[in-house]
């Protein structure tokens, strides 16, 4: 081995860069290795042609405020409240705010502020839970781990008895059950349920979508996406911070395997055969890829391998980006095609059978002349055909469906770029195209993420840590998983 570092970070996604920045700030000699030619992972703004720059996977987003402060990132606080719009066939689209909701239900308009208040409180509690490094339950844990749980318990207590109980109740509920406690209008209920299933292979009638609604609300800061078209600014700022703190980043440096000796991680071997040693290895790749491919089953306990193989990935998201001449007619903000809860559930039903939803749930954002369409459901594992063939079907489905609401869309298109679940795996390194590195489900969250008994970023391999979205605190754009992993090393 020719070079030695204190810590090697595998993957320059936002969590990997957050971990790298924290460790470099502590004075450690840090090297980040990124397979692609650009940093950012799935939090990246890419150009697919002249004047055609888009947030390819995640739409905008923002890091947790404490991370921005700790790392002195030049990222402004996002105070905007973009519109969240339910698309209507008559063209009278409904923005979900108390004033606009009055058009369809006075009762729902009156209830909306209380719903927003509760969701903000629930998101705050979940954020505190994500800031807590989960102990390896049911393993014994010490004062350090117990202190984190004490802080979480205090946050729950300070929330007040009513909000605390409602938060705990909401986690296993279906999104349908949760919204029906507040609203009567199908338009309002369905639009909110769409946020609950965004990025997850679940329907709004599935248990645990109450949790995913709170999770997505927390990451977005509400219903609508923020910082649309600016995802790359986040990871660019992080990469600059890593370098400013003395860390090193290498792109086009694919890690082929992690070098293990006597159950201890000693370094990495790159695809070109180069070996680099380090005291610790952090992987921001998803747990399955890290443990089953970069480490290998032969160096792991059989039961641990079985649990890792059982992590539910099940990606079912496709992205269709359109470069237009600007005359698409789509309003600014986040627009959703979610006419009813049953519509969303039927869209999900297709993926159970390995089929693409013929009537999909769409979420649409615009940035300048570009239109980005989030398409669900498009399962990674297709029963018939393959993604090289079905790509065009999804593109046409998305465009034709959206054109029913915006007649000028088709004639405004100049260029297009689609990203299938297979692309998410092959280009962005997301196993089975799962953008969250593992489904956000009740049996895969808190101390059960990524697998039961291994929720504190450690692995059976000494000096190997997990810091990506597949661990507790991950999923979406926040940076919590990377921050917590760096703290776990202390």
N, C-alpha and C positions, 0 to 999 in steps of 0.2 A: 504494500500500500504506500502510495507516494505522498498523500496529504492526510492531515488529521485535524478534526474539528471537535469542539465540545459537543455540538448538536448538529445533526443533519435533519432537515425537514424535507420530506418527500411530498412534492406537490405545492405549487404556488397559487392555490385557491385562496379565498379570503381568510379562511380559518388557519391555513398553513402560514400565511403571511402575518396574521395577528400573533400567532405563537412565536414566529421567528422574531418579530419586532420586540415582543416582551422579553424574550431570552437575550436578544442582542443588547437591549437596554440594560439588562443586568450585568453586561460585560462579557457575556459568553461569546465564543467564536462560533458563529452560526453560518451554515451553508444551506440554501434552499435550492432544491433540484426540481426543475419543471420540464416535463416531457415535451410540451408544445413550444412554439417560438415566442409566445406571448404569455405574460402572467395573468392571473385572474381566475383560472378554472372556469366555473360556470357563472361567475360574477364578472362579466367582461363585456365591453362594447367593441364590436368588430365591424370592419368594413367588408361588404360583399360586392363592392363596385363603386364607381365614382358617385359621390353623394348618397351612398346607401350604407349608412352606419347604424347599427341596431344593438340593443342589449340582446345578445343571442339566446340566452337561456333564462336567467332571472331578470325580471323587469325592475330596473332601478334598485331601490332598497336603501337601507341605512344601517350603519353599525350602532351598537349600543353606545349611549352617550359617555359612559365611563371609559370605554375603549378609546374613543376619540380624544377624550381629555388626557388619559394616561399616556397615550402615544403622541400627543400634541399634533394631531392630524389636521391639516388645513381644510377641513370639511365643514361647511356652514351647517348650523342647526336647521333642519327642515321644518318650517312652520306652516308650509302650505297645506291646505285641506282640499285636495283635488276632488272633483265630482265623481260619484259612483253612480252609474246610470244603468237602469234596466231597460233594455231595448224593447220597443213595442211595435207591432206590425203596422199600426196606423201612423207611425212617425212621431207620435206624441210621447217621446221617451221620458221616463220618470227618473229624476235624480233622487237618490235616497237621502233626503234631509226632511226635517219636520215640516217645512213650508210646502215642498213639492208633494209630500205624501198626503197632504190634505186633499189633493185632487181625487184620491181614490178612497181615503178613509180618515175621517176626523179622529176616530178612536186611535188608530195606529199613529197618527201624527202626534197625538198627546202622549203616547207611550214611548215614542222614539227616544226622547232625551233620557229617560230612565234606563232604557236598554243600552244606550251609549255609555252612560255612567257606569252601569254594572260591567260592561265589557272592558272598559278602561281599567276598572278595579281588578277584574279577573286577570287581565293581561299583566298588570303590575305584580300580582301574586305569582303568576307563572314566570315572569322575568326574574323574580327573586329565587324561585325554585331552580331556574336555569343557571343562576349565578352560584348555586350551591353545588360543590363537587359531591356527587352521590357516593356514599360509602358502599362497600362491597357486600350488601345484604344478600343472604343472611349471615355472612361472615362477621366475626367480631370486629368492632371498630373502636378507635380510641378517642381521646379528647378532641383532637384536631377535626376529625370527621363529625363528631357530635356537635361541635360548635357551629358548624355550617347548618346542620339540621335545626339547631336551637334558633338561629337567625330566621330560618324559614318558618318555624313555629311562631316566632314573635310576629312576623309579617302577617301570618294568618290571623293571629289574635287581634292585631291592630286593625285589621280589615273590618272588624265588627262581626258579631255573631251571625247576623243575617247574611252578609256578603260571603263570609267564610263558608257557611253551610251551602249557599247557592253555588259557590265556586266548586266545592267538592262534588255536589250533585251534578253540576254541568259536565264534568269530565267524562263520565261513562254514558251520558245521554246521547241520543241521536240529535243531529242538528234540527231535524224536523220538530222533535219534542221541545227543544229549547226555544226556537222561534215562536212556536205556537203558544207558549206561555206569555208572549208579549203582543203578538200581532194577529189580525184576522185576514188581511189582504194576501192573496196568493202571490201577487207580484212582489210585495215586500218580503214575504217569507222565503220565496224561491231565490231572490237575488242574494239575500244574506246566506242562505244555504250553499250557494255557489262558492262563496269564500271558504266555507267549511271544507269543501271537497277539493279545493284548488291544490293541485300537485299530488293528491292522494288517490289511490285506487280504491275508493269507497264511494258509496252513494249517500245522500243525505238521510236515508233511513237506516244507516249503519251505526251500530253502537260505537261510541268514541268519537263521533264527528262533532260532538260538543267540545271536546278537547281540541280537535284540529281547527275549529272555528276560533277559539281563544288564541291558539298558537299563531294562526295567520293574522289575526287582528293585532296581536302583539308585534309581529315583525313588520307589518304594514303601518302600524300606528293608526288603525281604523280599517275602513272597508276598501279604500282605493289605494293603488300603488303611488308611491312618492319617488321623486328623482328619476322619472321615466327618461330613458336615453342616456343616463349618467352612471350606469353600473360600473363602467370601467374607471370612473373617477375614484371610486372607493378603493379598488385594488391598486391603482396607480399610486394613490397617496400612501397606501400601506407599503408598497414596494419601495417607495422613496424613503419611508421611515426606517425600514429594515436596513437600507444602505446608510442612512444618516447615523444610525446607532452602531455601525461598523459591521453589519452582516453582509453576506455575499449571496447573490442570486445568479444561478446559471440556467439558461433556457436551452431547449433542445438537448436536454440531458435526462434521458429516460432511465429510470431505475429498473433493472431487470430482476434483481433479488436483494434481499437483506442477508448479509453474511452473519451466520449464527455459529457460535462455538460454545459448547457445553451449556446450552440454553441461555446464552448471553448474546445480545446483539452487539456486534463489533464494528459494523460498517455496512456499506452498500456496494453492489456491483452494478455498473451501468451496462446498458445494452451494447455499448462499444467495447466492453471488457474491462474498462477502467474500474479500479477499486479505490474507495475512499473510506477511511476509518473515522470513527467518532465515539465519544463516550456515551451519547444517547442518540437514538433514532426516533423522530416523530413522524408519523405518517398521517397526512391529511387526505389520503385516498380512502375510499370506503372500506369498511371492515372486511368484507368478503375478499376484495382484491388484495388488501394488505396481508391478511392472515393466510389465505388459501393459495395465493399466487406468489407474493413477494417473500413470504416465509415458507409456506408449504406444510402440508399435513404431517409430514414425517417428523417435524420438530415441535409438534404440539400434542397435548394430551388428547386421547380419543374422544372423550366426552366434550371437550372444548371444541374440537373440530366439528362434531355433530351439531352443537349449538350454533356454530358459525355458519355451517351449511344451511341451517334452518332459518337464518335471518330473512325476513320477507322483504324482497325488493319490489318486484311487480310494477315497473315503470309503465305508465300509460299516457304520457304527455308527448305531444308533437307541437312544434312551433312553426308558424308560417309567417315570414316577414315579406312585406310588399313595399317596393319603392314606387311611389306614385308621382303624378304631376301636381299634387296638392289638392285636386278637385274630388277627393274621395267622399267628402261630406260627413265624415265621422267626427263627432264632437270630442273636444279635449276631455281628458279624465280617464277613468276605467269603465268601459261599457261591457255588460254581460248579457249573453243570450241565455236566459234562465226563466222561461215563461211560467213554469210550475215546478213544484217539488217532484211530481211524478215524471215530468220530462227529464229532470236531472237523474232520477233513479233509473229510468229506462236507458238513458245514455250510458250509465254505468253498467247496466245489465249486459250490454254487448260484450264488454271486455271479459266477463266471466267465461264466455265461450270462445275467446280468442278472436273476436270480431271487432272491426272498427265501427264506432257509433255512426249510424247513418244520419241521426239527428243529434249532433254533438252539443255539448256545453262549450261555448266559446267565451273567452274573455279578451277584450280588444283594447289596445292602447295605441296612441299616436305620439310621434316625436318628429316635428317638422313635417316633411312630406312622407315619412315612413309610417306604415301601419303594421303592428305586430299582433298576431292572432295566437292565443294560447288555446290549443285544441285538446279536449278530452271527450271521448276516451279512445286512445290509440295504443293498444297493448303491445308490449315488446314481443311477447310470444304470440304470433299469429297462427290460428288454426289452419288457414289456407293462404297460400302465397307467401311472399317474403317482402321485406321493406324496400328492396330495390325495385320491385314492381308496384307496391302499394303507395309509394311516395306521392305519385301524381294523383291518386284517388283522394288522399287526404288534402292535398293542395286544392283540388277542385271542389271538394266538399266544403272546405272552409270558405273559399271565395264565393261559391254559389249561395251558400247559406247566408253569408253576411250581405251579399248583393241584394237579397230580398228586402233588406232594411235600408240599404244605401244604393240606389240604382246606378249612381255614377261611379261606383267603385271599380267595376271591371274596365271601363274605358279609361280610367285614370292610372292603371297599372303600367309601369315602365319596366320593372324587373321584379323577380321574386327569388326567395331563398327559403327552403324548408329544412327543418331539422327533425328527423324521425327519432324514435326511441333507440334505434340501432346507431344513428349518428351520435346520440348522447353517450352511448357506450364507447364507440370507436374513436370519436374525436375528443370528447370531454372526459373520458375515463369513468363514466358512471355505470356501474354494473347493472345490467338489465334496464338501462335508461332511467334509473330511479334518481330524480333530481335531489332527493333528500338523503341519499346514501342509506336507505332503509326506510320502509314505510313508517309513518308516524301513527302508531296504533297503541292501544292500551297495554298490549303485551310487549311493546318495544319502546317504552318511555320511562323516564325517571331512572330508578335503579335497575331497570331491565333493559337499558339501552347501552351498548349494542346487544348484549346478551346478559341474562341474569347472573349476578355474581361478579361482573366485570365492568362496573359502571364508573370507575375512578380513573379512567384513561390508561390504566396499566394492562399488560397482557401476561400470559405465562412465560414469555421471553423477557428476561431481565433487561432493562434499559431500552425497551421498545414501548412507545406510547402512541395512543391514537388521539388525533386532534381534529379530525374532520367532522362533517355534518352527521356522520353515522353514530356519534356518541351523544351522551346527554347534553342538552343545550343546543344541539344542532338542528338543522332543517330550516331552509330559507336563509336569508341574509341577516346576520346579527354579529357574528364573530365570537359569540359566547363560548363555543366549544374550543376554539383556539386559545382564548384567554384562560379558560379553566385548566387546559392541559398544561400551559406554561406555569400556572400556579401549583399544579399537582407535582411538579418536579422539585419544588422547594423542600 
